[in-house]
Amino acid sequence: MTEYDSARELDRRRLEELAVKIKLGTSTWTYPGWKGIIYFDQYKNEKDFKARSLGEYATYPLFRTVGIDSSFYTPSSSKLLQSYAALVPDNFRWISKVWERLTVPRYPLHPRYGKYAGELNPEFLNPAVFIEKVLKPYQLEELSRHAGPFVFQFPTINRELLQNLKFLSKLDSFLAALPKHYRYATEIRNPELLSPDYFAILNQHGATHCFNHWNYMPPLKTQMHKAAEAGGLKADFYVARILTPLGVSYENAVKLFTPYDTIKRPNPEMRKDVARLISRALERDVEAYIIINNRAEGHAPGTIRAILDELATA
């Protein structure tokens, strides 16, 4: 047995005792730094790697889901999603970040926004745009069976704009207008929004909070306590995205952790918190989608292994 086969077998054993409702995966998958660790197929070039590597990813024992991040910048076309679907097993579900045109209330002052930079976004939380631009491809059965939760990633919104938007009221109306046979998770980056009213809105519409480990947000444990104090989340699924160390920007995390081939800064507290969330899902017998970013510790597959080991000893 080769070293690769031994590692793969160990990862298979890590997951064989874990309920199929617990789905762990990474935030995107086309990382050259994983070649020789996760990826062993022969790819003709970088284009071929990007086109086909999801198939190899989906057969690796650690992974039961994956995060599609490109859909944040432009909605995924039917053609693109069909190419993904052709590479993965029928029971494999992905998590899609929702198009930023629906989640950014004011366009950032960034060159890629062109003439819209700094302007208010008239399509913020527009249900008709979401249904037409994001959900439409999923009317195809071959795609709908792969649809995991849709994650609405909101930026940090300044308090004045937050008040002017009447954010929670707008979120309430938006979720009320969405088709009920899909799953939705809201990833907020304003800690002050973790209120009883916020969780009540999610519960009313069958949505959930996306527990996120990110720069300015409180620890996952604090987010879980806030939800519990509000009466708990009622949806039959959990979502968590482990993005960066607390207090570390995305840009600095990239500098710290590239090329993502090894864990460089272990975070035991984060691992324990994720294991707690998984344990809660097991207690309730509901699904949990856990997405790990390379920029959390330096190597997402290694972080997943560490979380599973933490869960086994809890």
QUIVENQUI-V503781 format. One record per residue. NEAR is the number of other C-alpha atoms within 12 Angstrom. Layout:
# QUIVENQUI-V503781
NEAR
NEAR
This chain:
# QUIVENQUI-V503781
8
8
11
17
17
13
22
26
18
19
27
21
18
26
28
18
15
28
22
24
30
38
40
46
42
44
36
34
40
31
29
24
22
29
23
17
26
35
29
21
20
14
17
12
13
15
12
15
24
23
24
26
34
37
29
29
37
34
27
34
28
40
45
39
43
41
43
36
30
22
30
26
21
20
31
29
22
23
16
20
36
23
20
33
30
21
24
30
24
21
23
35
39
43
44
42
40
38
34
34
34
39
37
37
34
30
27
22
14
13
11
12
19
12
14
19
17
17
18
22
23
17
23
29
37
29
26
20
24
33
26
20
26
35
35
21
25
32
21
18
16
24
31
28
24
35
37
36
45
42
41
41
37
35
28
25
26
20
16
11
17
25
16
16
22
18
30
27
20
25
38
27
19
30
34
23
18
27
22
17
18
30
37
40
41
44
39
38
30
26
28
23
32
33
25
22
23
34
36
30
34
37
28
20
31
29
38
39
47
44
45
45
43
36
27
23
31
27
30
36
24
22
36
33
23
27
31
21
17
21
18
28
37
24
31
30
35
48
49
49
47
42
43
38
39
26
18
23
20
23
16
18
28
23
17
25
28
26
23
33
26
23
25
24
25
25
28
19
22
36
37
27
32
43
34
30
41
38
28
25
30
23
16
21
19
24
33
44
48
48
48
45
41
43
44
45
39
35
40
46
42
35
40
42
31
29
38
37
24
25
27
21
14
16
